Amino acid sequence: MAKKRMVLEIGMGTDIRGADPTKAACRALRDALWHNSLSIAPALGHSLDAMVVDIHIGVPRPELVDKAEVMAVLPYGKGSVTVTEGGLEIPNDAGTSSTMIANACVVVSLDVV
C-alpha cells in the first residue's frame, strides 16, 4: 500500500491577549478541522483511525509550541505535528502584550492500493 493524500485543510487561530503560541496553534488546527466532516476513509472502506494526519503549524516562536497539546485536538487518526516560524505577532500600543496568530495546514492521507 502507498500513502495517498486525500484532503488538505487550512486554518487560522489566535491568542488575542496572551500571545501563547500553543493556544494559537490549537485554535488554528480546530479552525481547519471543524469546517468539514471527513467521510473519505469510511467511503473507501477504512476506519476513521486509519487516517494519517500531518499537521503543519506556522507561528512566531515555534519552539514554545507544545506538540502533544496540538495533537490532542485530533478527534481520530494518527499523525505528526511540524511547527515552523510563521504566523504573526502584533504588540499592543503599550507594548505590554500582543496578539499571536498561527496558521495550520492539515494533510489527511490514507494507505491505499
Protein Blocks (a to p, Z undefined) as FASTA:
>chain_A
ZZddfbdcddddddfklopaklmmmmmmmmmmmmcccfklmmnopafklpccddddddeh
kllpcfklmmmmpmgdcdddddddehjddddfkopaccdddddddddddddZZ
